[in-house]
């Protein structure tokens, strides 16, 4: 019986496993996860911060699901080495053989090597363990500083506001979400963020976290200091490629894969946040699940081809809803046309290049998101799209 090993049990690893099991074929599958829990929906972690219990549908599977499906689930263990020449992985002194290996090692939150970043109450939110730690910190805190004004940082801030804390969000760019929103939408969005109780500080870098053993404040590049009982970083992720790189698997910013999710080794695949396809990785949940499915299918010989997603952002929180997709005017070399509808209840704006829709923004009322996404995939012309609204 062919032996499959999946390293990682997040979005990509779980999707790969589910595709293998759907085949109803005989495969010996081992999943190795450094976390002690079964697979869970990572985007819900911040929601847990202001709740007494884990959100409903947090876990993708119960622990019993793995044994019920005859999957060897090695949880709470870390793979220390991959041996492509002998088709083995090491967990400490233990070695496991594989016929096919899927790398779904995910990514790590980036904390820059600035002074004070290693203080004991400086953290980022990536795992359930991180969430538990932040909950404990929040119970004793009155004020926190979040470094990074992206959607994840703002959502973290919102949940801590709901937990009763005062929150400062520090963003080095001169406006919020510059990749997802144009300047007009960004201004409206920021007004809603501020109305939710989050204090946003823009256009300034963080110089240091100050304190002896624990963080007490954040020093900004302009000389100002922001008091904080704990500090959270939310400034992006880096693909976890350490294992792959040490094993001689081709890497760049991520593990390089082809459109079958195959690496430079015939029997090793990679998917999700750790993978890089044609120089791109958006590090978002839908991309990870799509890549995981393709890796799982090819791991059992189905020869499936990956079709890259159109990246989009969807958010519900801070008393608003947001949907943004595609190009919203970010290329100075292009000549954009726009169409906007706005009133007291919603904001919608669409971007066109050469009469073809290339992107759009929906605020508050996002009921047209499916139509907008479909239009981008089919490269719908301006007149046809506007006529369908």
VOKOLNU-247003 format. One record per residue: residue in three letters; y, z negated, x negated of N, C-alpha, C in turn. Coordinates in pm, whole numbers, padded with zeros to 5 digits, always signed. Atoms other than C-alpha are relative to their C-alpha. Example, Ala and Ser with C-alpha at 12.3 -4.5 7.8 and 13.67 -1.06 7.14 Angstrom:
2
ALA-00119+00000-00089-00450-00780-01230+00120+00000-00090/SER-00119+00006+00082-00106-00714-01367+00109-00073+00077/
***
This chain:
389
UNK-00120+00000-00085+00000+00000+00000+00125+00000-00089/UNK-00121-00012+00080+00339+00103-00138+00085-00126+00010/UNK-00080+00123+00005+00551-00194-00247+00148+00033-00011/UNK-00145-00019-00001+00920-00192-00162+00066-00136-00023/UNK-00080+00120+00019+01165-00450-00291+00145+00033+00032/UNK-00143-00011-00031+01515-00489-00148+00069-00122-00058/UNK-00078+00109+00057+01758-00696-00351+00132-00009+00076/UNK-00120+00016-00083+02024-00826-00115-00035+00006+00147/UNK+00034+00009-00141+02017-00914+00253+00125-00001+00088/UNK-00120-00016-00081+02366-00825+00376-00013+00121+00091/UNK+00000-00114-00092+02465-00527+00589-00092+00112-00045/UNK+00078-00113+00051+02306-00262+00366-00148-00036-00013/UNK+00138+00040+00018+01991-00454+00276-00072-00016+00132/UNK+00061+00018-00131+01924-00548+00637-00022+00134+00071/UNK+00015-00132-00064+01985-00192+00760-00115+00078-00062/UNK+00111-00068+00067+01745-00054+00499-00134-00057+00047/UNK+00123+00065-00045+01481-00308+00599-00035+00042+00142/UNK+00026-00037-00138+01517-00229+00969-00052+00143+00012/UNK+00047-00140-00004+01472+00146+00905-00144+00010-00050/UNK+00138-00002+00052+01158+00084+00700-00096-00052+00106/UNK+00087+00058-00102+01012-00135+00975-00013+00090+00123/UNK+00005-00090-00116+01101+00118+01247-00104+00110-00017/UNK+00092-00112+00026+00875+00373+01080-00142-00029+00047/UNK+00134+00040-00043+00567+00175+01191-00108+00039-00102/UNK+00095-00034+00105+00406+00279+00863-00033-00125-00080/UNK+00044+00115+00078+00225+00047+00625+00076-00006-00131/UNK-00076+00022+00122+00464-00079+00361+00002-00150-00029/UNK-00013+00139+00041+00463-00402+00167+00145-00020-00044/UNK-00143+00014+00025+00827-00510+00178+00034-00143-00040/UNK-00051+00130+00044+00987-00795-00014+00153+00007-00002/UNK-00146+00011+00002+01350-00895+00044+00036-00124-00082/UNK-00043+00111+00085+01517-01111-00219+00148-00024+00023/UNK-00139+00034-00030+01838-01289-00125+00040-00126-00075/UNK-00050+00119+00068+02045-01531-00330+00047-00106+00098/UNK-00040+00096-00102+02156-01695-00005-00123-00055+00070/UNK+00118+00061-00062+01919-01937+00171-00023+00041+00145/UNK+00005-00030-00143+01988-01798+00519-00057+00141+00025/UNK+00030-00139-00036+01860-01493+00705+00129+00082+00004/UNK-00118-00088-00004+02093-01192+00735+00096-00044+00109/UNK-00100+00036-00098+02419-01263+00914+00117+00097-00005/UNK-00113-00091-00014+02731-01079+01028+00119-00060-00074/UNK-00099+00060+00090+02969-01155+00742+00143+00001+00058/UNK-00136+00002-00054+03291-01051+00928+00031-00118+00092/UNK-00023+00114-00089+03241-01353+01157+00027-00130-00074/UNK-00015+00124+00076+03275-01606+00874+00133-00069+00027/UNK-00131+00062-00020+03647-01659+00924+00010-00064+00139/UNK-00003+00054-00137+03598-01715+01298-00059-00140+00004/UNK+00069+00130+00004+03370-02008+01215+00092-00113-00046/UNK-00086+00103+00058+03653-02190+01036+00071-00085+00104/UNK-00071+00075-00104+03823-02292+01359-00092-00041+00114/UNK+00097+00034-00104+03503-02351+01557-00094-00109-00049/UNK+00092+00107+00036+03263-02645+01565-00138+00055-00038/UNK+00131-00058+00024+02956-02421+01567+00014+00146-00044/UNK+00001-00142+00037+02863-02081+01429+00017+00086+00124/UNK-00019-00088-00116+02970-01794+01657-00134+00053+00052/UNK+00119-00064-00056+02715-01644+01893-00025+00134-00069/UNK+00043-00126+00064+02522-01350+01744+00041+00005-00148/UNK-00035+00004+00141+02618-01465+01393-00116+00049-00086/UNK+00118-00042+00076+02266-01427+01257-00055+00130+00057/UNK+00059-00126-00044+02121-01077+01271-00146-00018+00035/UNK+00140+00031-00027+01770-01224+01269-00022-00149-00022/UNK+00045+00136+00030+01601-01563+01279-00093+00006-00121/UNK+00090+00003+00115+01399-01673+00979-00141+00046+00037/UNK+00135-00036-00044+01080-01626+01181-00019+00151+00013/UNK+00009-00146-00017+01162-01255+01229-00064+00065-00122/UNK+00054-00060+00122+01073-01181+00867-00151-00014-00006/UNK+00145+00018+00003+00727-01333+00884-00067+00072+00116/UNK+00056-00072-00115+00670-01186+01231-00018+00149-00032/UNK+00009-00142+00037+00731-00841+01076-00066+00020-00136/UNK+00079-00007+00125+00518-00918+00768+00086+00037-00120/UNK-00091-00021+00113+00816-00914+00534-00001-00126-00086/UNK-00012+00113+00092+00808-01136+00226+00148-00025-00025/UNK-00141+00032+00013+01147-01304+00238+00015-00111-00104/UNK-00024+00097+00107+01240-01475-00089+00149-00035+00006/UNK-00140+00037-00021+01560-01661-00002+00041-00113-00094/UNK-00051+00102+00090+01782-01877-00216-00039+00022-00145/UNK+00042-00033+00136+01663-01700-00530+00082+00119-00050/UNK-00081-00105+00058+01850-01471-00769-00083+00084-00098/UNK+00065-00090+00096+01707-01167-00946+00079-00004-00130/UNK-00067+00015+00129+01783-01209-01314-00007+00126-00086/UNK+00012-00121+00082+01669-00872-01450-00081+00107+00075/UNK+00075-00115-00052+01548-00526-01346-00061+00074-00118/UNK+00071-00072+00107+01290-00342-01557-00045+00136+00053/UNK+00035-00130-00058+01298+00025-01449-00121+00066-00066/UNK+00110-00066+00071+01047+00134-01714-00137-00052+00042/UNK+00127+00057-00045+00777-00100-01582-00003-00025+00150/UNK-00010+00021-00146+00891-00105-01215-00020-00146+00038/UNK+00007+00142-00029+00944-00478-01211+00140-00060+00010/UNK-00121+00081+00000+01216-00729-01128-00039-00142-00038/UNK+00025+00138+00041+01244-01078-01271+00083-00096+00084/UNK-00069+00114-00058+01330-01396-01088-00032-00117-00092/UNK+00031+00098+00104+01355-01631-01380-00119+00050-00081/UNK+00121-00039+00076+01009-01622-01543-00099+00079+00085/UNK+00090-00073-00090+00846-01465-01237+00035+00149+00001/UNK-00022-00144-00008+00799-01087-01231-00072+00057+00122/UNK+00056-00066-00118+00743-00877-00919-00001+00150-00022/UNK+00012-00146+00015+00621-00516-00917+00052+00071+00125/UNK-00042-00084-00111+00775-00246-00701-00039+00145-00026/UNK+00011-00146+00008+00703+00118-00626+00136+00063+00028/UNK-00136-00044-00033+01049+00163-00474+00090-00124+00005/UNK-00097+00110+00003+01354-00056-00530+00129+00043+00069/UNK-00130-00024-00063+01666-00074-00312+00096-00111-00043/UNK-00102+00095+00042+01974-00240-00457+00108-00009+00107/UNK-00104+00026-00101+02199-00394-00193+00068-00131-00039/UNK-00053+00124+00059+02365-00652-00415+00142-00031+00045/UNK-00129+00030-00061+02698-00623-00235+00115-00005-00099/UNK-00120+00011+00083+03025-00727-00390+00041-00146-00012/UNK-00054+00134+00019+03214-01031-00511+00150+00003+00023/UNK-00145+00009-00016+03561-01142-00413+00066-00012-00137/UNK-00069-00002+00129+03805-01080-00695+00102-00113-00007/UNK-00099+00103+00029+03990-01382-00829+00051+00028-00141/UNK-00052-00040+00130+04220-01279-01115+00001-00118-00098/UNK+00003+00106+00101+04209-01474-01442+00138-00058-00029/UNK-00134+00058+00018+04541-01648-01387-00012-00150-00023/UNK+00003+00145+00019+04627-02006-01485-00024-00073+00131/UNK+00027+00081-00118+04482-02255-01238-00101+00059+00096/UNK+00094-00063-00093+04240-02010-01074-00134-00071+00004/UNK+00128+00069+00006+03949-02231-01177+00008-00145+00049/UNK-00010+00134-00055+04080-02550-01015-00098-00017+00116/UNK+00115+00021-00089+03824-02711-00785+00028+00033+00146/UNK-00028-00034-00140+04005-02645-00456+00066+00137+00013/UNK-00037-00142-00010+04072-02276-00525-00126+00076+00037/UNK+00122-00058-00054+03830-02062-00329+00028+00137+00060/UNK-00010-00121-00081+03762-01730-00159-00110-00007+00105/UNK+00097+00004-00110+03566-01661+00159-00090+00122-00009/UNK+00095-00110+00010+03255-01453+00101-00135-00033+00062/UNK+00132+00041-00047+02950-01654+00205+00012-00113+00102/UNK+00003+00111-00094+02849-01907+00465+00029-00131-00073/UNK-00029+00119+00081+02859-02169+00190+00150-00015-00024/UNK-00146+00003+00016+03223-02073+00121+00067-00050+00127/UNK-00060+00039-00128+03302-02113+00491-00016-00149+00023/UNK+00022+00144-00017+03147-02460+00498+00095-00079-00091/UNK-00090+00067+00093+03352-02557+00192+00144+00001+00051/UNK-00137-00011-00052+03677-02430+00345+00018-00089+00122/UNK-00009+00088-00116+03603-02614+00670+00020-00145-00043/UNK-00014+00136+00049+03565-02938+00475+00139-00022-00060/UNK-00135+00010+00056+03889-02872+00284+00105-00007+00111/UNK-00098-00008-00108+04074-02788+00606+00011-00130+00077/UNK+00000+00126-00074+03976-03118+00766+00092-00104-00066/UNK-00081+00096+00074+04169-03304+00494+00137+00056-00036/UNK-00122-00068+00045+04455-03056+00451+00101+00015+00113/UNK-00107-00031-00094+04788-02991+00617+00058+00140-00025/UNK-00068-00124+00038+04901-02681+00430-00087+00078-00099/UNK+00075-00083+00094+04733-02389+00255+00078+00126-00035/UNK-00058-00128+00042+04837-02080+00063-00112+00100-00016/UNK+00098-00108+00011+04646-01755+00093+00063+00112-00081/UNK-00052-00105+00086+04696-01501-00182-00067+00131+00038/UNK+00052-00127-00048+04654-01154-00035+00026+00017+00148/UNK-00039-00021-00139+04796-01013+00288-00072+00114+00068/UNK+00081-00098-00071+04519-00773+00386-00056-00060+00129/UNK+00053+00049-00128+04332-00803+00715-00087-00124-00017/UNK+00087+00116+00019+04079-01049+00572+00081-00125-00030/UNK-00085+00114+00031+04349-01274+00428+00076-00048+00122/UNK-00075+00037-00120+04549-01265+00751-00091-00063+00104/UNK+00095+00060-00094+04241-01336+00963-00037-00141-00044/UNK+00026+00134+00052+04161-01630+00737+00117-00093+00035/UNK-00118+00078-00033+04518-01751+00785+00005-00035+00148/UNK-00003+00021-00145+04494-01712+01163-00097-00110+00042/UNK+00100+00101-00036+04177-01919+01185+00042-00138-00049/UNK-00047+00128+00050+04333-02193+00970+00120-00051+00081/UNK-00106+00039-00095+04641-02190+01196-00064-00065+00122/UNK+00070+00053-00117+04402-02245+01489-00064-00135-00028/UNK+00059+00128+00040+04245-02532+01292+00107-00106-00023/UNK-00108+00097+00007+04588-02697+01277+00076-00005-00131/UNK-00068+00000+00129+04710-02605+00928+00127+00083+00003/UNK-00114-00087+00027+05040-02461+00809-00044+00099-00107/UNK+00055-00105+00086+04973-02128+00635+00111+00089-00056/UNK-00082-00101+00068+05166-01922+00379-00092+00108-00052/UNK+00073-00114+00056+05033-01575+00300+00090+00072-00098/UNK-00079-00062+00106+05154-01423-00027-00054+00140-00025/UNK+00039-00140+00015+05146-01042-00049+00090+00067-00103/UNK-00079-00058+00109+05252-00857-00363+00071+00129+00041/UNK-00065-00122-00046+05336-00534-00176+00122-00036+00085/UNK-00124+00029-00074+05668-00499+00005-00019+00006+00151/UNK+00029+00005-00143+05500-00469+00345-00149-00022+00020/UNK+00139+00027-00030+05173-00556+00515-00077+00129+00029/UNK+00096-00109-00027+04876-00317+00527+00058+00139-00030/UNK-00060-00130+00030+05044-00024+00347-00099+00116+00002/UNK+00099-00109-00005+04718+00173+00338-00046+00030+00142/UNK+00047-00018-00137+04636+00122+00705+00110+00034+00099/UNK-00111-00018-00094+04982+00137+00864+00116+00069-00068/UNK-00124-00057+00053+05299+00339+00820+00108-00108+00008/UNK-00103+00105+00002+05628+00148+00767+00040-00052+00138/UNK-00039+00041-00134+05716+00144+01137-00103-00093+00062/UNK+00106+00083-00057+05380+00007+01249-00016-00130-00078/UNK+00011+00120+00083+05374-00235+00957+00103-00105+00040/UNK-00105+00093-00042+05703-00390+01071-00037-00069+00132/UNK+00041+00057-00128+05574-00436+01425-00115-00099-00020/UNK+00116+00085+00029+05248-00579+01292+00044-00133-00061/UNK-00046+00122+00066+05431-00828+01071+00069-00093+00099/UNK-00065+00083-00102+05639-00949+01364-00104-00077+00081/UNK+00107+00064-00076+05318-01025+01551-00071-00107-00084/UNK+00061+00098+00090+05170-01202+01247+00086-00126-00008/UNK-00092+00113+00008+05478-01422+01216+00001-00076+00133/UNK+00001+00065-00131+05473-01490+01591-00126-00085+00019/UNK+00124+00078-00008+05115-01615+01548+00006-00127-00082/UNK-00019+00124+00076+05247-01883+01312-00020+00010-00148/UNK+00022-00019+00143+05169-01736+00971+00132+00036-00068/UNK-00120-00032+00077+05453-01738+00719-00037+00099-00109/UNK+00034-00107+00095+05441-01415+00517+00108+00009-00108/UNK-00090-00019+00115+05595-01388+00169-00040+00130-00067/UNK+00035-00134+00047+05610-01025+00056+00073+00035-00130/UNK-00069-00058+00115+05700-00830-00256+00010-00089-00120/UNK-00004+00090+00115+05616-01097-00508-00143-00027-00048/UNK+00131+00028+00056+05325-01160-00742-00022-00151-00013/UNK+00035+00138+00026+05142-01487-00786-00018-00019-00150/UNK+00002+00022+00145+05195-01621-01137-00106-00100-00042/UNK+00094+00105+00037+04978-01935-01141-00026-00091+00118/UNK+00030+00110-00092+04807-02202-00937+00023-00128-00080/UNK-00041+00119+00075+04953-02538-01036-00073-00124+00050/UNK+00067+00125-00032+04778-02874-01048-00080-00047-00121/UNK+00080+00053+00111+04573-03098-01276-00147+00036+00019/UNK+00139-00036-00032+04216-03099-01143-00009+00078+00131/UNK-00005-00068-00129+04312-02974-00797+00131+00076+00016/UNK-00121-00077-00027+04559-02713-00679+00095-00082+00085/UNK-00103+00069-00076+04884-02861-00556+00109+00096+00049/UNK-00099-00100-00039+05106-02553-00539-00031+00132-00068/UNK+00013-00134+00058+05134-02184-00621+00135+00039-00056/UNK-00123-00047+00062+05395-02051-00863+00008+00151+00015/UNK-00020-00142-00021+05536-01710-00775+00076+00062-00116/UNK-00066-00072+00108+05671-01445-01005+00150-00014+00001/UNK-00146+00017-00008+06026-01508-00882+00044-00143-00031/UNK-00032+00137+00036+06006-01872-00991-00018-00101+00111/UNK+00019+00092-00112+05953-02020-00645-00139-00062-00005/UNK+00131+00063-00013+05666-02261-00576-00030-00027+00146/UNK+00047+00020-00137+05464-02292-00257-00101-00113-00002/UNK+00092+00112-00005+05298-02625-00185-00126+00038+00079/UNK+00126-00030-00068+04931-02610-00084-00102-00108-00030/UNK+00108+00096+00020+04647-02857-00032-00127+00069-00051/UNK+00101-00082+00066+04408-02576-00123+00049+00145+00003/UNK-00044-00138+00017+04443-02212-00223-00119+00093+00019/UNK+00105-00099-00023+04238-01914-00102+00046+00137-00048/UNK-00028-00135+00045+04227-01575-00270-00067+00100+00094/UNK+00056-00109-00082+04179-01263-00057+00068+00129-00042/UNK-00069-00118+00055+04283-00971-00276-00096+00113-00034/UNK+00091-00111+00020+03983-00743-00257-00130-00042-00064/UNK+00134+00026+00052+03627-00715-00380-00031+00094-00116/UNK+00053-00082+00109+03444-00578-00682-00150+00015+00020/UNK+00143-00025-00017+03101-00417-00659-00080-00083-00098/UNK+00087+00079+00086+02823-00636-00794-00099+00094-00069/UNK+00080-00099+00072+02679-00401-01056-00065-00058-00125/UNK+00045+00063+00125+02579-00652-01323-00147+00029-00029/UNK+00143-00024+00020+02202-00621-01274-00029+00145-00033/UNK+00024-00143+00019+02209-00243-01247+00047+00047-00136/UNK-00057-00044+00128+02431-00193-01549-00087-00047-00117/UNK+00085+00055+00107+02213-00419-01768-00133+00073-00009/UNK+00130-00069-00003+01906-00219-01661+00011+00147-00038/UNK-00017-00140+00036+02055+00116-01763+00015+00093+00118/UNK-00026-00081-00119+02116+00234-01409+00145+00044-00005/UNK-00135-00054+00016+02422+00458-01400+00098-00068+00093/UNK-00104+00065-00078+02736+00277-01288+00137+00050-00040/UNK-00141-00020+00029+03107+00334-01266+00069-00125+00058/UNK-00048+00120-00070+03304+00104-01035-00111-00059+00087/UNK+00118+00042-00074+02982+00087-00836-00123+00064-00060/UNK+00123-00064+00043+02621+00197-00874+00002+00143+00052/UNK-00015-00141-00038+02634+00578-00874-00124+00049+00074/UNK+00110-00050-00082+02421+00738-00600+00030+00143+00046/UNK-00016-00133-00058+02359+01087-00462-00002-00011+00152/UNK-00008+00007-00146+02357+01182-00094-00130-00048+00065/UNK+00119+00068-00051+02008+01030-00059+00006-00149-00034/UNK-00018+00138+00048+02142+00699-00198-00088-00030-00121/UNK+00085+00016+00117+01926+00759-00504+00085-00014-00126/UNK-00068+00018+00128+02039+00639-00847-00055+00101-00100/UNK+00055-00089+00103+01958+00810-01178-00148-00027-00025/UNK+00145+00022+00002+01607+00662-01139-00058+00046+00133/UNK+00059-00063-00119+01386+00849-00892-00037-00101+00108/UNK+00051+00096-00097+01250+00536-00728+00091-00121+00020/UNK-00096+00108-00020+01564+00322-00727+00119+00052+00081/UNK-00110-00037-00088+01821+00344-00448+00103-00114+00003/UNK-00105+00101-00015+02149+00161-00388+00082+00032+00123/UNK-00076-00020-00124+02358+00110-00075+00095-00116+00023/UNK-00094+00105-00038+02653-00083+00060+00111-00020-00102/UNK-00116+00029+00084+02935-00251-00128-00026+00024-00149/UNK+00031-00017+00142+02753-00219-00461-00007+00146-00041/UNK+00025-00142+00028+02713+00161-00433+00129+00081-00005/UNK-00114-00091+00010+02951+00442-00519-00049+00143+00021/UNK+00039-00137-00033+02913+00786-00360+00119+00093-00019/UNK-00108-00093+00033+03129+01065-00504+00129-00075-00033/UNK-00115+00076+00046+03359+00805-00657+00063-00089+00105/UNK-00063+00073-00112+03420+00630-00324-00089-00115+00046/UNK+00062+00107-00077+03331+00296-00171+00109-00075+00073/UNK-00102+00066-00081+03534+00153+00116-00027-00149+00017/UNK+00039+00140-00013+03345-00180+00114+00027-00054+00141/UNK-00012+00043-00139+03339-00201+00494-00138+00002+00065/UNK+00130+00020-00062+03054-00301+00721-00064+00130+00052/UNK+00065-00122-00050+02996+00038+00898-00052+00090-00112/UNK+00046-00080+00113+02972+00218+00563-00128-00058-00058/UNK+00117+00065+00058+02724-00038+00432-00124+00020+00086/UNK+00116-00019-00087+02497-00012+00736-00048+00145-00001/UNK+00039-00142+00006+02502+00369+00730-00074+00031-00130/UNK+00065-00025+00128+02417+00378+00361-00134-00070-00008/UNK+00126+00072+00000+02149+00115+00407-00109+00074+00076/UNK+00097-00077-00077+01978+00322+00675-00052+00120-00079/UNK+00040-00117+00078+01977+00631+00451-00089-00041-00117/UNK+00082+00049+00110+01841+00432+00157-00139-00038+00049/UNK+00129+00041-00054+01567+00284+00375-00088+00119+00036/UNK+00076-00119-00038+01463+00624+00511-00052+00075-00122/UNK+00044-00071+00120+01452+00787+00169-00101-00081-00081/UNK+00096+00086+00070+01264+00489+00028-00142+00020+00053/UNK+00133-00026-00057+00976+00583+00263-00025+00150+00013/UNK+00029-00143+00009+01001+00956+00193+00052+00086+00113/UNK-00049-00076-00116+01201+01070+00499+00108+00101-00036/UNK-00100-00094+00049+01463+01261+00295+00120+00015+00094/UNK-00122+00001-00081+01766+01164+00499+00121+00019-00090/UNK-00121-00030+00077+02114+01276+00386+00116-00082+00055/UNK-00114+00083-00039+02419+01052+00390+00121+00086+00033/UNK-00122-00067-00044+02720+01180+00583+00111-00105-00002/UNK-00101+00106+00014+03026+00977+00472+00078-00023+00129/UNK-00075+00034-00120+03210+00795+00746+00148+00030-00021/UNK-00146-00001+00004+03575+00840+00831+00043-00146+00003/UNK-00032+00143+00004+03715+00501+00725+00098-00040+00109/UNK-00092+00051-00101+03879+00297+00997+00004-00152-00010/UNK-00014+00145-00006+04001-00058+01050+00022-00040+00144/UNK-00015+00051-00136+03963-00249+01372+00013-00152-00010/UNK-00025+00143+00009+04095-00598+01427+00043-00055+00135/UNK-00040+00069-00121+04127-00842+01713+00025-00146-00037/UNK-00037+00136+00036+04312-01168+01653+00152-00013-00001/UNK-00145+00024+00004+04658-01324+01621+00069+00051+00125/UNK-00053-00041-00131+04709-01240+01990+00034+00149+00005/UNK-00019-00145-00004+04685-00865+01927-00129+00071-00037/UNK+00112-00084+00043+04447-00578+01863+00057+00116-00080/UNK-00045-00107+00089+04471-00310+01596-00115+00096-00028/UNK+00094-00103+00043+04294+00018+01526+00077+00101-00083/UNK-00064-00098+00089+04386+00244+01234-00108+00085-00064/UNK+00101-00089+00054+04200+00548+01108+00065+00117-00073/UNK-00041-00121+00069+04243+00827+00858+00130-00012-00077/UNK-00123-00012+00078+04564+00939+00689+00121-00025+00091/UNK-00118+00034-00083+04875+00774+00834+00128+00017-00082/UNK-00122-00036+00069+05134+00942+00617+00010-00046-00143/UNK-00002+00058+00132+05032+00807+00281+00008+00097-00116/UNK-00003-00099+00108+05036+01133+00081+00137+00068-00005/UNK-00136-00057+00006+05388+01228-00031+00001+00152-00019/UNK+00007-00145+00021+05268+01581-00109-00029+00079+00127/UNK+00032-00069-00125+05185+01660+00254+00118-00005+00097/UNK-00103-00009-00103+05411+01765+00539-00060-00044+00134/UNK+00059+00056-00121+05324+01545+00838+00087+00026+00123/UNK-00063+00008-00131+05406+01582+01203-00054-00124+00069/UNK+00047+00120-00068+05386+01274+01422+00029+00008+00150/UNK-00023+00014-00144+05361+01191+01790-00017-00148+00032/UNK+00001+00145-00025+05441+00840+01917+00021-00029+00147/UNK-00023+00058-00132+05409+00654+02245+00016-00151-00020/UNK-00025+00142+00020+05555+00304+02262+00071-00059+00121/UNK-00073+00076-00101+05654+00051+02524-00024-00148-00028/UNK+00012+00144+00024+05646-00327+02567-00143-00046-00014/UNK+00140+00044+00000+05268-00335+02594-00085+00064-00110/UNK+00084-00063+00103+05148-00102+02319+00082+00092-00090/UNK-00057-00095+00095+05224+00121+02021-00112+00093-00043/UNK+00098-00096+00050+05039+00441+01938+00074+00112-00073/UNK-00064-00103+00081+05120+00694+01671-00108+00084-00067/UNK+00100-00092+00052+04930+01002+01556+00063+00089-00107/UNK-00045-00082+00112+04959+01202+01236-00076+00133-00004/UNK+00058-00134+00004+04902+01578+01203+00045+00072-00128/UNK-00033-00088+00112+04891+01817+00906-00052+00139+00035/UNK+00037-00139-00037+04890+02193+00971-00060+00005+00141/UNK+00039+00002-00140+04853+02119+01343-00137-00062+00028/UNK+00130+00066-00017+04530+01922+01290+00018-00151-00016/UNK-00015+00145+00009+04503+01549+01353-00069-00054-00124/UNK+00056+00057+00124+04447+01349+01034-00005-00152+00002/UNK+00002+00146-00005+04509+00988+01137+00075-00054+00120/UNK-00068+00061-00113+04635+00745+01394+00000-00151-00007/UNK-00017+00145-00006+04746+00389+01466+00012-00042+00146/UNK-00009+00056-00134+04691+00191+01786+00021-00151-00013/UNK-00028+00143+00001+04843-00154+01840+00001-00052+00143/UNK+00014+00071-00128+04762-00389+02131-00098+00070+00094/UNK+00095-00074-00083+04600-00127+02356-00074+00099-00091/UNK+00076-00088+00090+04322+00033+02148-00109+00075+00077/UNK+00101-00065-00084+04133+00191+02440-00023+00146-00039/UNK+00016-00140+00040+04189+00537+02289-00065+00015-00138/UNK+00054-00005+00136+04016+00449+01961-00120+00094-00011/UNK+00117-00088+00005+03690+00630+02044+00043+00146+00006/UNK-00051-00137-00012+03881+00943+02148+00067+00043-00131/UNK-00067-00030+00126+04090+00925+01830-00100+00025-00112/UNK+00103-00016+00103+03787+00881+01608-00073+00133+00016/UNK+00071-00126-00027+03608+01174+01773+00088+00119-00038/UNK-00092-00109+00033+03918+01393+01730+00008+00024-00150/UNK-00004-00015+00145+03931+01324+01357-00128+00063-00053/UNK+00128-00055+00046+03562+01400+01311-00011+00149+00031/UNK+00008-00140-00039+03598+01731+01495+00123+00082-00042/UNK-00121-00067+00050+03936+01815+01331+00072+00072+00113/UNK-00062-00054-00121+04101+01865+01667+00145+00041-00025/UNK-00138-00046+00014+04425+02064+01689+00094-00088+00083/UNK-00101+00087-00059+04745+01888+01788+00011+00019+00151/UNK-00021-00026-00143+04794+02055+02128-00120-00046+00083/UNK+00121+00039-00072+04434+01995+02231-00011-00153+00009/UNK+00011+00145-00001+04441+01630+02127+00103-00064+00091/UNK-00104+00058-00082+04775+01547+02287-00023+00030+00148/UNK+00030-00034-00138+04664+01726+02602-00110-00085+00059/UNK+00112+00082-00048+04360+01499+02621+00039-00146+00024/UNK-00042+00141-00012+04560+01175+02613+00035-00036+00144/
***
